[in-house]
Amino acid sequence: MEFQFANARLNVATQCVIIDERSTQLDDRAFMLLHCLLQRRPQVCSHADLVKLLWPNTVVSDWSLPKLVSDLRSQLNR
């Protein structure tokens, strides 16, 4: 399964993003975040829902999700 967004495609089977024909491998949490956001679009995903999904049964800092979003953006902009 693939998701198309902007000038990119997310390949679910390989956890890979292809941007302008350039392939980028995502780490597990970054992949889960992007996959969740693409699956649920155009709905808004709450901070609490994303934390529950990405860090189940774990107490994390309020900054964990913003840091992951920042890391994902960096991975996509390589």
C-alpha positions as CSV (number, residue, x, y, z in Angstrom):
1,M,0.0,0.0,0.0
2,E,1.2,3.5,-0.8
3,F,0.0,6.9,0.3
4,Q,0.6,9.9,-2.1
5,F,1.1,13.3,-0.6
6,A,2.6,16.5,-2.1
7,N,5.6,15.3,-4.2
8,A,6.1,12.2,-2.1
9,R,4.9,8.6,-1.7
10,L,4.9,6.5,1.5
11,N,5.4,2.8,0.9
12,V,3.9,1.0,3.9
13,A,5.6,-2.3,3.2
14,T,9.1,-0.9,3.1
15,Q,8.6,2.0,5.5
16,C,10.2,4.1,2.8
17,V,9.3,7.6,1.6
18,I,10.0,8.5,-2.1
19,I,10.4,12.2,-2.7
20,D,11.1,13.3,-6.2
21,E,12.3,9.8,-7.0
22,R,14.7,9.9,-4.1
23,S,14.2,7.2,-1.5
24,T,14.4,7.8,2.3
25,Q,14.1,5.1,4.9
26,L,12.3,6.2,8.0
27,D,12.9,4.9,11.5
28,D,10.0,3.0,13.2
29,R,8.4,5.8,15.2
30,A,8.8,8.4,12.4
31,F,7.1,5.9,10.0
32,M,4.3,5.2,12.5
33,L,3.7,9.0,12.9
34,L,3.6,9.7,9.2
35,H,1.5,6.6,8.5
36,C,-1.1,7.6,11.2
37,L,-1.3,11.2,9.9
38,L,-1.8,10.0,6.3
39,Q,-4.4,7.4,7.3
40,R,-6.5,9.8,9.2
41,R,-6.3,12.8,6.9
42,P,-8.1,15.2,6.7
43,Q,-9.0,14.6,10.4
44,V,-6.9,16.2,13.1
45,C,-4.9,13.8,15.3
46,S,-4.7,14.9,18.9
47,H,-1.4,15.1,20.8
48,A,-2.8,12.6,23.3
49,D,-3.9,10.1,20.7
50,L,-0.5,10.2,18.9
51,V,1.4,9.8,22.2
52,K,-0.8,6.7,23.1
53,L,-0.1,5.2,19.6
54,L,3.6,6.0,19.5
55,W,4.5,5.3,23.1
56,P,2.0,2.7,24.4
57,N,2.1,2.0,28.1
58,T,5.0,4.5,28.5
59,V,5.2,7.9,30.3
60,V,7.0,10.4,28.0
61,S,7.8,14.1,28.2
62,D,5.4,16.6,26.6
63,W,8.3,17.3,24.2
64,S,8.6,13.8,22.9
65,L,6.0,14.3,20.1
66,P,7.2,17.7,19.0
67,K,10.8,16.2,18.9
68,L,9.6,13.3,16.8
69,V,7.8,15.7,14.4
70,S,11.0,17.7,14.1
71,D,13.0,14.5,13.4
72,L,10.5,13.4,10.8
73,R,10.7,16.7,9.0
74,S,14.5,16.4,9.0
75,Q,14.3,12.9,7.5
76,L,11.9,14.1,4.8
77,N,14.1,17.1,3.9
78,R,17.4,15.2,3.4
